[in-house]
Amino acid sequence: MSDEMLLQRITADPQVLTGKPVIKGTRLSVEHVLNLLAHDANVEEILDEYEGLTREDVRACILFASKSLESTSFMPLTQEAA
């Protein structure tokens, strides 16, 4: 599936979750899916938990995050000790 087709699965509507990017047709935010993945949930666990969600939806969340960061300068969240 092309990047464009994956990204079409993500939408933002001010009337849904105050405009946060969500998986189209759901109230499941990209942020929530990424947070699940960051905390060791695997794709199968996420699909089991959220009926109707597809593997491509999860891939779309990851791609959306990647594309969102492409033109962003990285700012460390904490400073390293000297």
PDB file with SEQRES, HELIX, SHEET and CRYST1 records, atoms N, CA, C and O in Angstrom:
SEQRES   1 A   82  MET SER ASP GLU MET LEU LEU GLN ARG ILE THR ALA ASP          
SEQRES   2 A   82  PRO GLN VAL LEU THR GLY LYS PRO VAL ILE LYS GLY THR          
SEQRES   3 A   82  ARG LEU SER VAL GLU HIS VAL LEU ASN LEU LEU ALA HIS          
SEQRES   4 A   82  ASP ALA ASN VAL GLU GLU ILE LEU ASP GLU TYR GLU GLY          
SEQRES   5 A   82  LEU THR ARG GLU ASP VAL ARG ALA CYS ILE LEU PHE ALA          
SEQRES   6 A   82  SER LYS SER LEU GLU SER THR SER PHE MET PRO LEU THR          
SEQRES   7 A   82  GLN GLU ALA ALA                                              
HELIX    1 AA1 ASP A    3  LEU A    7  1                                   5    
HELIX    2 AA2 LEU A   17  GLY A   19  5                                   3    
HELIX    3 AA3 VAL A   30  ALA A   38  1                                   9    
HELIX    4 AA4 VAL A   43  GLU A   49  1                                   7    
HELIX    5 AA5 ARG A   55  LEU A   69  1                                  15    
CRYST1    1.000    1.000    1.000  90.00  90.00  90.00 P 1           1          
ATOM      1  N   MET A   1       0.844  -1.172   0.000  1.00  0.00           N  
ATOM      2  CA  MET A   1       0.000   0.000   0.000  1.00  0.00           C  
ATOM      3  C   MET A   1       0.892   1.238   0.000  1.00  0.00           C  
ATOM      4  O   MET A   1       1.872   1.298   0.742  1.00  0.00           O  
ATOM      5  N   SER A   2       0.561   2.211  -0.818  1.00  0.00           N  
ATOM      6  CA  SER A   2       1.375   3.423  -0.943  1.00  0.00           C  
ATOM      7  C   SER A   2       1.233   4.314   0.292  1.00  0.00           C  
ATOM      8  O   SER A   2       0.271   4.210   1.054  1.00  0.00           O  
ATOM      9  N   ASP A   3       2.218   5.189   0.463  1.00  0.00           N  
ATOM     10  CA  ASP A   3       2.171   6.144   1.570  1.00  0.00           C  
ATOM     11  C   ASP A   3       0.892   6.971   1.513  1.00  0.00           C  
ATOM     12  O   ASP A   3       0.238   7.185   2.534  1.00  0.00           O  
ATOM     13  N   GLU A   4       0.543   7.429   0.330  1.00  0.00           N  
ATOM     14  CA  GLU A   4      -0.650   8.260   0.169  1.00  0.00           C  
ATOM     15  C   GLU A   4      -1.907   7.515   0.621  1.00  0.00           C  
ATOM     16  O   GLU A   4      -2.762   8.081   1.302  1.00  0.00           O  
ATOM     17  N   MET A   5      -2.009   6.261   0.240  1.00  0.00           N  
ATOM     18  CA  MET A   5      -3.183   5.475   0.640  1.00  0.00           C  
ATOM     19  C   MET A   5      -3.211   5.256   2.151  1.00  0.00           C  
ATOM     20  O   MET A   5      -4.276   5.311   2.766  1.00  0.00           O  
ATOM     21  N   LEU A   6      -2.049   5.008   2.749  1.00  0.00           N  
ATOM     22  CA  LEU A   6      -2.002   4.844   4.204  1.00  0.00           C  
ATOM     23  C   LEU A   6      -2.410   6.137   4.904  1.00  0.00           C  
ATOM     24  O   LEU A   6      -3.192   6.109   5.853  1.00  0.00           O  
ATOM     25  N   LEU A   7      -1.886   7.261   4.442  1.00  0.00           N  
ATOM     26  CA  LEU A   7      -2.175   8.540   5.097  1.00  0.00           C  
ATOM     27  C   LEU A   7      -3.635   8.952   4.957  1.00  0.00           C  
ATOM     28  O   LEU A   7      -4.129   9.743   5.761  1.00  0.00           O  
ATOM     29  N   GLN A   8      -4.332   8.430   3.954  1.00  0.00           N  
ATOM     30  CA  GLN A   8      -5.762   8.717   3.809  1.00  0.00           C  
ATOM     31  C   GLN A   8      -6.572   8.094   4.941  1.00  0.00           C  
ATOM     32  O   GLN A   8      -7.735   8.447   5.131  1.00  0.00           O  
ATOM     33  N   ARG A   9      -5.975   7.176   5.691  1.00  0.00           N  
ATOM     34  CA  ARG A   9      -6.647   6.536   6.820  1.00  0.00           C  
ATOM     35  C   ARG A   9      -6.659   7.437   8.060  1.00  0.00           C  
ATOM     36  O   ARG A   9      -7.360   7.155   9.032  1.00  0.00           O  
ATOM     37  N   ILE A  10      -5.883   8.516   8.019  1.00  0.00           N  
ATOM     38  CA  ILE A  10      -5.788   9.433   9.156  1.00  0.00           C  
ATOM     39  C   ILE A  10      -6.540  10.710   8.819  1.00  0.00           C  
ATOM     40  O   ILE A  10      -6.426  11.234   7.711  1.00  0.00           O  
ATOM     41  N   THR A  11      -7.302  11.203   9.774  1.00  0.00           N  
ATOM     42  CA  THR A  11      -8.071  12.426   9.569  1.00  0.00           C  
ATOM     43  C   THR A  11      -8.024  13.275  10.833  1.00  0.00           C  
ATOM     44  O   THR A  11      -7.749  12.778  11.926  1.00  0.00           O  
ATOM     45  N   ALA A  12      -8.294  14.546  10.664  1.00  0.00           N  
ATOM     46  CA  ALA A  12      -8.384  15.458  11.807  1.00  0.00           C  
ATOM     47  C   ALA A  12      -9.626  16.316  11.619  1.00  0.00           C  
ATOM     48  O   ALA A  12      -9.799  16.952  10.580  1.00  0.00           O  
ATOM     49  N   ASP A  13     -10.480  16.330  12.619  1.00  0.00           N  
ATOM     50  CA  ASP A  13     -11.730  17.079  12.578  1.00  0.00           C  
ATOM     51  C   ASP A  13     -11.880  17.792  13.915  1.00  0.00           C  
ATOM     52  O   ASP A  13     -11.834  17.143  14.961  1.00  0.00           O  
ATOM     53  N   PRO A  14     -12.056  19.106  13.908  1.00  0.00           N  
ATOM     54  CA  PRO A  14     -12.186  19.835  15.176  1.00  0.00           C  
ATOM     55  C   PRO A  14     -13.319  19.310  16.067  1.00  0.00           C  
ATOM     56  O   PRO A  14     -13.322  19.544  17.276  1.00  0.00           O  
ATOM     57  N   GLN A  15     -14.268  18.611  15.472  1.00  0.00           N  
ATOM     58  CA  GLN A  15     -15.401  18.078  16.232  1.00  0.00           C  
ATOM     59  C   GLN A  15     -15.093  16.717  16.869  1.00  0.00           C  
ATOM     60  O   GLN A  15     -15.886  16.208  17.662  1.00  0.00           O  
ATOM     61  N   VAL A  16     -13.941  16.130  16.521  1.00  0.00           N  
ATOM     62  CA  VAL A  16     -13.570  14.812  17.048  1.00  0.00           C  
ATOM     63  C   VAL A  16     -12.252  14.947  17.793  1.00  0.00           C  
ATOM     64  O   VAL A  16     -11.235  15.311  17.203  1.00  0.00           O  
ATOM     65  N   LEU A  17     -12.268  14.654  19.089  1.00  0.00           N  
ATOM     66  CA  LEU A  17     -11.069  14.725  19.938  1.00  0.00           C  
ATOM     67  C   LEU A  17     -10.329  16.049  19.781  1.00  0.00           C  
ATOM     68  O   LEU A  17      -9.100  16.084  19.715  1.00  0.00           O  
ATOM     69  N   THR A  18     -11.087  17.126  19.724  1.00  0.00           N  
ATOM     70  CA  THR A  18     -10.544  18.489  19.587  1.00  0.00           C  
ATOM     71  C   THR A  18      -9.555  18.638  18.439  1.00  0.00           C  
ATOM     72  O   THR A  18      -8.618  19.431  18.521  1.00  0.00           O  
ATOM     73  N   GLY A  19      -9.763  17.881  17.375  1.00  0.00           N  
ATOM     74  CA  GLY A  19      -8.944  18.024  16.181  1.00  0.00           C  
ATOM     75  C   GLY A  19      -7.685  17.193  16.139  1.00  0.00           C  
ATOM     76  O   GLY A  19      -6.892  17.321  15.206  1.00  0.00           O  
ATOM     77  N   LYS A  20      -7.481  16.334  17.139  1.00  0.00           N  
ATOM     78  CA  LYS A  20      -6.305  15.456  17.102  1.00  0.00           C  
ATOM     79  C   LYS A  20      -6.430  14.499  15.917  1.00  0.00           C  
ATOM     80  O   LYS A  20      -7.538  14.098  15.561  1.00  0.00           O  
ATOM     81  N   PRO A  21      -5.308  14.133  15.307  1.00  0.00           N  
ATOM     82  CA  PRO A  21      -5.364  13.145  14.229  1.00  0.00           C  
ATOM     83  C   PRO A  21      -5.872  11.800  14.760  1.00  0.00           C  
ATOM     84  O   PRO A  21      -5.387  11.295  15.772  1.00  0.00           O  
ATOM     85  N   VAL A  22      -6.840  11.241  14.068  1.00  0.00           N  
ATOM     86  CA  VAL A  22      -7.430   9.960  14.449  1.00  0.00           C  
ATOM     87  C   VAL A  22      -7.488   9.044  13.240  1.00  0.00           C  
ATOM     88  O   VAL A  22      -7.363   9.487  12.098  1.00  0.00           O  
ATOM     89  N   ILE A  23      -7.677   7.770  13.506  1.00  0.00           N  
ATOM     90  CA  ILE A  23      -7.902   6.814  12.432  1.00  0.00           C  
ATOM     91  C   ILE A  23      -9.320   7.051  11.922  1.00  0.00           C  
ATOM     92  O   ILE A  23     -10.278   7.039  12.696  1.00  0.00           O  
ATOM     93  N   LYS A  24      -9.443   7.263  10.619  1.00  0.00           N  
ATOM     94  CA  LYS A  24     -10.721   7.610  10.000  1.00  0.00           C  
ATOM     95  C   LYS A  24     -11.817   6.642  10.434  1.00  0.00           C  
ATOM     96  O   LYS A  24     -11.627   5.426  10.424  1.00  0.00           O  
ATOM     97  N   GLY A  25     -12.962   7.199  10.813  1.00  0.00           N  
ATOM     98  CA  GLY A  25     -14.111   6.400  11.210  1.00  0.00           C  
ATOM     99  C   GLY A  25     -14.067   5.946  12.661  1.00  0.00           C  
ATOM    100  O   GLY A  25     -14.921   5.174  13.099  1.00  0.00           O  
ATOM    101  N   THR A  26     -13.064   6.426  13.415  1.00  0.00           N  
ATOM    102  CA  THR A  26     -12.946   6.052  14.822  1.00  0.00           C  
ATOM    103  C   THR A  26     -12.697   7.299  15.667  1.00  0.00           C  
ATOM    104  O   THR A  26     -12.563   8.406  15.146  1.00  0.00           O  
ATOM    105  N   ARG A  27     -12.642   7.099  16.949  1.00  0.00           N  
ATOM    106  CA  ARG A  27     -12.183   8.139  17.872  1.00  0.00           C  
ATOM    107  C   ARG A  27     -10.868   7.690  18.501  1.00  0.00           C  
ATOM    108  O   ARG A  27     -10.533   8.083  19.619  1.00  0.00           O  
ATOM    109  N   LEU A  28     -10.144   6.878  17.780  1.00  0.00           N  
ATOM    110  CA  LEU A  28      -8.862   6.348  18.240  1.00  0.00           C  
ATOM    111  C   LEU A  28      -7.751   7.219  17.659  1.00  0.00           C  
ATOM    112  O   LEU A  28      -7.523   7.236  16.449  1.00  0.00           O  
ATOM    113  N   SER A  29      -7.065   7.940  18.546  1.00  0.00           N  
ATOM    114  CA  SER A  29      -6.060   8.891  18.068  1.00  0.00           C  
ATOM    115  C   SER A  29      -4.761   8.204  17.678  1.00  0.00           C  
ATOM    116  O   SER A  29      -4.407   7.142  18.190  1.00  0.00           O  
ATOM    117  N   VAL A  30      -4.071   8.847  16.758  1.00  0.00           N  
ATOM    118  CA  VAL A  30      -2.736   8.401  16.354  1.00  0.00           C  
ATOM    119  C   VAL A  30      -1.841   8.367  17.597  1.00  0.00           C  
ATOM    120  O   VAL A  30      -1.077   7.423  17.798  1.00  0.00           O  
ATOM    121  N   GLU A  31      -1.944   9.389  18.412  1.00  0.00           N  
ATOM    122  CA  GLU A  31      -1.154   9.477  19.648  1.00  0.00           C  
ATOM    123  C   GLU A  31      -1.368   8.250  20.530  1.00  0.00           C  
ATOM    124  O   GLU A  31      -0.404   7.704  21.067  1.00  0.00           O  
ATOM    125  N   HIS A  32      -2.595   7.816  20.684  1.00  0.00           N  
ATOM    126  CA  HIS A  32      -2.897   6.666  21.546  1.00  0.00           C  
ATOM    127  C   HIS A  32      -2.267   5.386  20.984  1.00  0.00           C  
ATOM    128  O   HIS A  32      -1.678   4.599  21.725  1.00  0.00           O  
ATOM    129  N   VAL A  33      -2.394   5.189  19.685  1.00  0.00           N  
ATOM    130  CA  VAL A  33      -1.824   3.984  19.065  1.00  0.00           C  
ATOM    131  C   VAL A  33      -0.303   3.983  19.234  1.00  0.00           C  
ATOM    132  O   VAL A  33       0.284   2.958  19.581  1.00  0.00           O  
ATOM    133  N   LEU A  34       0.331   5.126  18.990  1.00  0.00           N  
ATOM    134  CA  LEU A  34       1.788   5.208  19.149  1.00  0.00           C  
ATOM    135  C   LEU A  34       2.199   4.968  20.592  1.00  0.00           C  
ATOM    136  O   LEU A  34       3.216   4.326  20.853  1.00  0.00           O  
ATOM    137  N   ASN A  35       1.415   5.478  21.525  1.00  0.00           N  
ATOM    138  CA  ASN A  35       1.696   5.273  22.946  1.00  0.00           C  
ATOM    139  C   ASN A  35       1.602   3.790  23.306  1.00  0.00           C  
ATOM    140  O   ASN A  35       2.421   3.288  24.075  1.00  0.00           O  
ATOM    141  N   LEU A  36       0.626   3.100  22.766  1.00  0.00           N  
ATOM    142  CA  LEU A  36       0.515   1.660  22.998  1.00  0.00           C  
ATOM    143  C   LEU A  36       1.752   0.932  22.489  1.00  0.00           C  
ATOM    144  O   LEU A  36       2.305   0.072  23.175  1.00  0.00           O  
ATOM    145  N   LEU A  37       2.181   1.284  21.282  1.00  0.00           N  
ATOM    146  CA  LEU A  37       3.367   0.654  20.699  1.00  0.00           C  
ATOM    147  C   LEU A  37       4.611   0.970  21.533  1.00  0.00           C  
ATOM    148  O   LEU A  37       5.460   0.102  21.739  1.00  0.00           O  
ATOM    149  N   ALA A  38       4.715   2.198  22.007  1.00  0.00           N  
ATOM    150  CA  ALA A  38       5.872   2.607  22.810  1.00  0.00           C  
ATOM    151  C   ALA A  38       5.935   1.873  24.140  1.00  0.00           C  
ATOM    152  O   ALA A  38       7.006   1.726  24.730  1.00  0.00           O  
ATOM    153  N   HIS A  39       4.779   1.415  24.608  1.00  0.00           N  
ATOM    154  CA  HIS A  39       4.726   0.706  25.885  1.00  0.00           C  
ATOM    155  C   HIS A  39       4.593  -0.805  25.690  1.00  0.00           C  
ATOM    156  O   HIS A  39       3.959  -1.499  26.485  1.00  0.00           O  
ATOM    157  N   ASP A  40       5.202  -1.291  24.620  1.00  0.00           N  
ATOM    158  CA  ASP A  40       5.373  -2.718  24.350  1.00  0.00           C  
ATOM    159  C   ASP A  40       4.144  -3.482  23.878  1.00  0.00           C  
ATOM    160  O   ASP A  40       4.180  -4.710  23.809  1.00  0.00           O  
ATOM    161  N   ALA A  41       3.065  -2.794  23.554  1.00  0.00           N  
ATOM    162  CA  ALA A  41       1.954  -3.519  22.932  1.00  0.00           C  
ATOM    163  C   ALA A  41       2.393  -3.861  21.513  1.00  0.00           C  
ATOM    164  O   ALA A  41       2.998  -3.035  20.831  1.00  0.00           O  
ATOM    165  N   ASN A  42       2.092  -5.060  21.077  1.00  0.00           N  
ATOM    166  CA  ASN A  42       2.409  -5.373  19.687  1.00  0.00           C  
ATOM    167  C   ASN A  42       1.155  -5.169  18.835  1.00  0.00           C  
ATOM    168  O   ASN A  42       0.053  -4.990  19.354  1.00  0.00           O  
ATOM    169  N   VAL A  43       1.347  -5.201  17.540  1.00  0.00           N  
ATOM    170  CA  VAL A  43       0.242  -4.914  16.621  1.00  0.00           C  
ATOM    171  C   VAL A  43      -0.914  -5.873  16.841  1.00  0.00           C  
ATOM    172  O   VAL A  43      -2.073  -5.458  16.826  1.00  0.00           O  
ATOM    173  N   GLU A  44      -0.617  -7.149  17.046  1.00  0.00           N  
ATOM    174  CA  GLU A  44      -1.691  -8.129  17.252  1.00  0.00           C  
ATOM    175  C   GLU A  44      -2.516  -7.798  18.499  1.00  0.00           C  
ATOM    176  O   GLU A  44      -3.741  -7.920  18.482  1.00  0.00           O  
ATOM    177  N   GLU A  45      -1.854  -7.384  19.571  1.00  0.00           N  
ATOM    178  CA  GLU A  45      -2.576  -7.012  20.800  1.00  0.00           C  
ATOM    179  C   GLU A  45      -3.483  -5.807  20.553  1.00  0.00           C  
ATOM    180  O   GLU A  45      -4.613  -5.762  21.040  1.00  0.00           O  
ATOM    181  N   ILE A  46      -2.989  -4.852  19.808  1.00  0.00           N  
ATOM    182  CA  ILE A  46      -3.792  -3.662  19.508  1.00  0.00           C  
ATOM    183  C   ILE A  46      -4.997  -4.046  18.647  1.00  0.00           C  
ATOM    184  O   ILE A  46      -6.110  -3.583  18.892  1.00  0.00           O  
ATOM    185  N   LEU A  47      -4.775  -4.883  17.653  1.00  0.00           N  
ATOM    186  CA  LEU A  47      -5.881  -5.310  16.789  1.00  0.00           C  
ATOM    187  C   LEU A  47      -6.920  -6.106  17.568  1.00  0.00           C  
ATOM    188  O   LEU A  47      -8.118  -5.981  17.312  1.00  0.00           O  
ATOM    189  N   ASP A  48      -6.472  -6.920  18.512  1.00  0.00           N  
ATOM    190  CA  ASP A  48      -7.400  -7.690  19.340  1.00  0.00           C  
ATOM    191  C   ASP A  48      -8.229  -6.783  20.248  1.00  0.00           C  
ATOM    192  O   ASP A  48      -9.401  -7.052  20.511  1.00  0.00           O  
ATOM    193  N   GLU A  49      -7.612  -5.719  20.715  1.00  0.00           N  
ATOM    194  CA  GLU A  49      -8.279  -4.804  21.663  1.00  0.00           C  
ATOM    195  C   GLU A  49      -9.291  -3.888  20.973  1.00  0.00           C  
ATOM    196  O   GLU A  49     -10.316  -3.544  21.563  1.00  0.00           O  
ATOM    197  N   TYR A  50      -9.014  -3.494  19.737  1.00  0.00           N  
ATOM    198  CA  TYR A  50      -9.854  -2.521  19.036  1.00  0.00           C  
ATOM    199  C   TYR A  50     -10.459  -3.161  17.793  1.00  0.00           C  
ATOM    200  O   TYR A  50      -9.841  -3.192  16.729  1.00  0.00           O  
ATOM    201  N   GLU A  51     -11.657  -3.660  17.944  1.00  0.00           N  
ATOM    202  CA  GLU A  51     -12.370  -4.334  16.858  1.00  0.00           C  
ATOM    203  C   GLU A  51     -12.534  -3.405  15.665  1.00  0.00           C  
ATOM    204  O   GLU A  51     -12.902  -2.241  15.821  1.00  0.00           O  
ATOM    205  N   GLY A  52     -12.265  -3.914  14.497  1.00  0.00           N  
ATOM    206  CA  GLY A  52     -12.406  -3.133  13.277  1.00  0.00           C  
ATOM    207  C   GLY A  52     -11.119  -2.452  12.843  1.00  0.00           C  
ATOM    208  O   GLY A  52     -10.994  -2.033  11.692  1.00  0.00           O  
ATOM    209  N   LEU A  53     -10.168  -2.339  13.750  1.00  0.00           N  
ATOM    210  CA  LEU A  53      -8.877  -1.745  13.412  1.00  0.00           C  
ATOM    211  C   LEU A  53      -8.087  -2.735  12.567  1.00  0.00           C  
ATOM    212  O   LEU A  53      -8.172  -3.945  12.777  1.00  0.00           O  
ATOM    213  N   THR A  54      -7.320  -2.220  11.615  1.00  0.00           N  
ATOM    214  CA  THR A  54      -6.538  -3.089  10.747  1.00  0.00           C  
ATOM    215  C   THR A  54      -5.043  -2.826  10.916  1.00  0.00           C  
ATOM    216  O   THR A  54      -4.629  -1.801  11.459  1.00  0.00           O  
ATOM    217  N   ARG A  55      -4.266  -3.759  10.448  1.00  0.00           N  
ATOM    218  CA  ARG A  55      -2.799  -3.616  10.458  1.00  0.00           C  
ATOM    219  C   ARG A  55      -2.399  -2.349   9.696  1.00  0.00           C  
ATOM    220  O   ARG A  55      -1.469  -1.652  10.098  1.00  0.00           O  
ATOM    221  N   GLU A  56      -3.097  -2.053   8.602  1.00  0.00           N  
ATOM    222  CA  GLU A  56      -2.796  -0.853   7.820  1.00  0.00           C  
ATOM    223  C   GLU A  56      -3.092   0.413   8.610  1.00  0.00           C  
ATOM    224  O   GLU A  56      -2.403   1.419   8.439  1.00  0.00           O  
ATOM    225  N   ASP A  57      -4.107   0.384   9.475  1.00  0.00           N  
ATOM    226  CA  ASP A  57      -4.390   1.544  10.332  1.00  0.00           C  
ATOM    227  C   ASP A  57      -3.217   1.829  11.259  1.00  0.00           C  
ATOM    228  O   ASP A  57      -2.841   2.985  11.451  1.00  0.00           O  
ATOM    229  N   VAL A  58      -2.644   0.787  11.831  1.00  0.00           N  
ATOM    230  CA  VAL A  58      -1.495   0.948  12.727  1.00  0.00           C  
ATOM    231  C   VAL A  58      -0.298   1.459  11.929  1.00  0.00           C  
ATOM    232  O   VAL A  58       0.412   2.359  12.379  1.00  0.00           O  
ATOM    233  N   ARG A  59      -0.077   0.897  10.764  1.00  0.00           N  
ATOM    234  CA  ARG A  59       1.014   1.373   9.907  1.00  0.00           C  
ATOM    235  C   ARG A  59       0.808   2.839   9.538  1.00  0.00           C  
ATOM    236  O   ARG A  59       1.769   3.606   9.477  1.00  0.00           O  
ATOM    237  N   ALA A  60      -0.440   3.227   9.293  1.00  0.00           N  
ATOM    238  CA  ALA A  60      -0.752   4.615   8.952  1.00  0.00           C  
ATOM    239  C   ALA A  60      -0.389   5.555  10.102  1.00  0.00           C  
ATOM    240  O   ALA A  60       0.093   6.663   9.867  1.00  0.00           O  
ATOM    241  N   CYS A  61      -0.615   5.121  11.333  1.00  0.00           N  
ATOM    242  CA  CYS A  61      -0.252   5.939  12.495  1.00  0.00           C  
ATOM    243  C   CYS A  61       1.248   6.171  12.553  1.00  0.00           C  
ATOM    244  O   CYS A  61       1.703   7.287  12.804  1.00  0.00           O  
ATOM    245  N   ILE A  62       2.007   5.120  12.324  1.00  0.00           N  
ATOM    246  CA  ILE A  62       3.469   5.224  12.354  1.00  0.00           C  
ATOM    247  C   ILE A  62       3.953   6.134  11.219  1.00  0.00           C  
ATOM    248  O   ILE A  62       4.814   6.988  11.429  1.00  0.00           O  
ATOM    249  N   LEU A  63       3.407   5.948  10.041  1.00  0.00           N  
ATOM    250  CA  LEU A  63       3.800   6.769   8.907  1.00  0.00           C  
ATOM    251  C   LEU A  63       3.424   8.229   9.134  1.00  0.00           C  
ATOM    252  O   LEU A  63       4.204   9.127   8.817  1.00  0.00           O  
ATOM    253  N   PHE A  64       2.241   8.468   9.679  1.00  0.00           N  
ATOM    254  CA  PHE A  64       1.806   9.833   9.964  1.00  0.00           C  
ATOM    255  C   PHE A  64       2.784  10.519  10.915  1.00  0.00           C  
ATOM    256  O   PHE A  64       3.168  11.668  10.699  1.00  0.00           O  
ATOM    257  N   ALA A  65       3.180   9.812  11.960  1.00  0.00           N  
ATOM    258  CA  ALA A  65       4.143  10.377  12.918  1.00  0.00           C  
ATOM    259  C   ALA A  65       5.467  10.674  12.229  1.00  0.00           C  
ATOM    260  O   ALA A  65       6.060  11.731  12.441  1.00  0.00           O  
ATOM    261  N   SER A  66       5.922   9.754  11.416  1.00  0.00           N  
ATOM    262  CA  SER A  66       7.184   9.939  10.697  1.00  0.00           C  
ATOM    263  C   SER A  66       7.123  11.156   9.786  1.00  0.00           C  
ATOM    264  O   SER A  66       8.036  11.981   9.787  1.00  0.00           O  
ATOM    265  N   LYS A  67       6.060  11.272   9.016  1.00  0.00           N  
ATOM    266  CA  LYS A  67       5.901  12.405   8.103  1.00  0.00           C  
ATOM    267  C   LYS A  67       5.773  13.720   8.875  1.00  0.00           C  
ATOM    268  O   LYS A  67       6.256  14.757   8.422  1.00  0.00           O  
ATOM    269  N   SER A  68       5.131  13.675  10.027  1.00  0.00           N  
ATOM    270  CA  SER A  68       4.948  14.882  10.839  1.00  0.00           C  
ATOM    271  C   SER A  68       6.268  15.409  11.374  1.00  0.00           C  
ATOM    272  O   SER A  68       6.409  16.607  11.615  1.00  0.00           O  
ATOM    273  N   LEU A  69       7.234  14.521  11.559  1.00  0.00           N  
ATOM    274  CA  LEU A  69       8.527  14.907  12.117  1.00  0.00           C  
ATOM    275  C   LEU A  69       9.588  15.227  11.059  1.00  0.00           C  
ATOM    276  O   LEU A  69      10.679  15.683  11.401  1.00  0.00           O  
ATOM    277  N   GLU A  70       9.283  14.998   9.801  1.00  0.00           N  
ATOM    278  CA  GLU A  70      10.275  15.185   8.734  1.00  0.00           C  
ATOM    279  C   GLU A  70      10.927  16.553   8.732  1.00  0.00           C  
ATOM    280  O   GLU A  70      12.142  16.656   8.562  1.00  0.00           O  
ATOM    281  N   SER A  71      10.152  17.595   8.916  1.00  0.00           N  
ATOM    282  CA  SER A  71      10.710  18.946   8.820  1.00  0.00           C  
ATOM    283  C   SER A  71      10.822  19.624  10.191  1.00  0.00           C  
ATOM    284  O   SER A  71      10.843  20.851  10.288  1.00  0.00           O  
ATOM    285  N   THR A  72      10.893  18.814  11.234  1.00  0.00           N  
ATOM    286  CA  THR A  72      10.988  19.339  12.586  1.00  0.00           C  
ATOM    287  C   THR A  72      12.400  19.177  13.109  1.00  0.00           C  
ATOM    288  O   THR A  72      13.017  18.123  12.959  1.00  0.00           O  
ATOM    289  N   SER A  73      12.898  20.229  13.720  1.00  0.00           N  
ATOM    290  CA  SER A  73      14.200  20.129  14.377  1.00  0.00           C  
ATOM    291  C   SER A  73      14.016  19.406  15.696  1.00  0.00           C  
ATOM    292  O   SER A  73      13.049  19.653  16.417  1.00  0.00           O  
ATOM    293  N   PHE A  74      14.935  18.520  16.010  1.00  0.00           N  
ATOM    294  CA  PHE A  74      14.835  17.764  17.255  1.00  0.00           C  
ATOM    295  C   PHE A  74      15.303  18.612  18.414  1.00  0.00           C  
ATOM    296  O   PHE A  74      16.390  19.189  18.376  1.00  0.00           O  
ATOM    297  N   MET A  75      14.492  18.684  19.430  1.00  0.00           N  
ATOM    298  CA  MET A  75      14.841  19.391  20.658  1.00  0.00           C  
ATOM    299  C   MET A  75      14.804  18.342  21.771  1.00  0.00           C  
ATOM    300  O   MET A  75      13.750  17.765  22.037  1.00  0.00           O  
ATOM    301  N   PRO A  76      15.934  18.090  22.421  1.00  0.00           N  
ATOM    302  CA  PRO A  76      15.945  17.078  23.490  1.00  0.00           C  
ATOM    303  C   PRO A  76      14.962  17.434  24.607  1.00  0.00           C  
ATOM    304  O   PRO A  76      14.799  18.602  24.959  1.00  0.00           O  
ATOM    305  N   LEU A  77      14.320  16.419  25.148  1.00  0.00           N  
ATOM    306  CA  LEU A  77      13.363  16.630  26.232  1.00  0.00           C  
ATOM    307  C   LEU A  77      14.077  16.873  27.564  1.00  0.00           C  
ATOM    308  O   LEU A  77      13.528  17.508  28.465  1.00  0.00           O  
ATOM    309  N   THR A  78      15.270  16.376  27.674  1.00  0.00           N  
ATOM    310  CA  THR A  78      16.079  16.605  28.880  1.00  0.00           C  
ATOM    311  C   THR A  78      17.496  16.994  28.466  1.00  0.00           C  
ATOM    312  O   THR A  78      17.941  16.667  27.366  1.00  0.00           O  
ATOM    313  N   GLN A  79      18.180  17.673  29.330  1.00  0.00           N  
ATOM    314  CA  GLN A  79      19.559  18.047  29.032  1.00  0.00           C  
ATOM    315  C   GLN A  79      20.495  17.032  29.631  1.00  0.00           C  
ATOM    316  O   GLN A  79      20.291  16.560  30.750  1.00  0.00           O  
ATOM    317  N   GLU A  80      21.517  16.700  28.885  1.00  0.00           N  
ATOM    318  CA  GLU A  80      22.523  15.775  29.375  1.00  0.00           C  
ATOM    319  C   GLU A  80      23.461  16.497  30.341  1.00  0.00           C  
ATOM    320  O   GLU A  80      23.782  17.671  30.156  1.00  0.00           O  
ATOM    321  N   ALA A  81      23.893  15.774  31.375  1.00  0.00           N  
ATOM    322  CA  ALA A  81      24.836  16.360  32.325  1.00  0.00           C  
ATOM    323  C   ALA A  81      26.188  16.521  31.652  1.00  0.00           C  
ATOM    324  O   ALA A  81      26.602  15.674  30.860  1.00  0.00           O  
ATOM    325  N   ALA A  82      26.856  17.584  31.964  1.00  0.00           N  
ATOM    326  CA  ALA A  82      28.177  17.863  31.351  1.00  0.00           C  
ATOM    327  C   ALA A  82      29.270  17.019  31.962  1.00  0.00           C  
ATOM    328  O   ALA A  82      30.430  17.129  31.564  1.00  0.00           O  
TER     329      ALA A  82                                                      
END                                                                             
